[in-house]
C-alpha cells in the first residue's frame, strides 16, 4: 500500500510542503457551500491531548468577495452575515495528510476541501459571475460542484491517456 506524504517524510517537511503549495494562495473552498478564499498563516497547532503538537496543522481562511459567491446547501447561507468571512481550518497530518500541489482537504468528517488550480478558480469565477441575482444558493452550489467534478474528471482522463501512451 502506498504511503501518505506525511509517512514518507518528517512532519516539519510536510508542513513546509503544505506552506509552499498553499500559503497566500487563492482557492475554491468547499464545505456545505463554496466560495473563493485565500489561505494564510499555515502553522502547527496543539490539537489537544490526543495529538502531539507536531501532528496538527491549522490555517487561516479569508473569503475573497466574488460575484455569485458564496453558494451553499439549504440552511448554510451566509450571504447576509458580516463579510468577508474569516475562519480557521485544521487537520491532523498523521491521520489525514490529504494534499497535492492543487488540492488540500481535511478528513471526511470535517467536510472541507480546497482546489488551487488557477484554471479551475477562473472557471468557477466565470460561471458564478453569470448567476442571476435571484438564483437560490443551493442551485448555485450544485452548479459549482458539477463544474468542479467535471474539471477533475477531465484532468484524470487526460492523465490516464498520457500514461497509456507512454
C-alpha positions, 0 to 999 in steps of 0.5 A, spaced: 500 500 500 502 506 498 504 511 503 501 518 505 506 524 504 506 525 511 509 517 512 514 518 507 517 524 510 518 528 517 512 532 519 516 539 519 517 537 511 510 536 510 508 542 513 513 546 509 510 542 503 503 544 505 506 552 506 509 552 499 503 549 495 498 553 499 500 559 503 497 566 500 494 562 495 487 563 492 482 557 492 475 554 491 473 552 498 468 547 499 464 545 505 456 545 505 457 551 500 463 554 496 466 560 495 473 563 493 478 564 499 485 565 500 489 561 505 494 564 510 498 563 516 499 555 515 502 553 522 502 547 527 497 547 532 496 543 539 490 539 537 489 537 544 491 531 548 490 526 543 495 529 538 502 531 539 503 538 537 507 536 531 501 532 528 496 538 527 496 543 522 491 549 522 490 555 517 487 561 516 481 562 511 479 569 508 473 569 503 475 573 497 468 577 495 466 574 488 460 575 484 455 569 485 459 567 491 458 564 496 453 558 494 451 553 499 446 547 501 439 549 504 440 552 511 448 554 510 447 561 507 451 566 509 450 571 504 447 576 509 452 575 515 458 580 516 463 579 510 468 577 508 468 571 512 474 569 516 475 562 519 480 557 521 481 550 518 485 544 521 487 537 520 491 532 523 497 530 518 498 523 521 491 521 520 489 525 514 495 528 510 490 529 504 494 534 499 497 535 492 500 541 489 492 543 487 488 540 492 488 540 500 482 537 504 481 535 511 478 528 513 471 526 511 468 528 517 470 535 517 467 536 510 472 541 507 476 541 501 480 546 497 482 546 489 488 551 487 488 550 480 488 557 477 484 554 471 479 551 475 478 558 480 477 562 473 472 557 471 468 557 477 469 565 477 466 565 470 460 561 471 458 564 478 459 571 475 453 569 470 448 567 476 442 571 476 441 575 482 435 571 484 438 564 483 437 560 490 444 558 493 443 551 493 442 551 485 448 555 485 452 550 489 450 544 485 452 548 479 459 549 482 460 542 484 458 539 477 463 544 474 468 542 479 467 534 478 467 535 471 474 539 471 477 533 475 474 528 471 477 531 465 484 532 468 484 524 470 482 522 463 487 526 460 492 523 465 490 516 464 491 517 456 498 520 457 500 514 461 497 509 456 501 512 451 507 512 454 
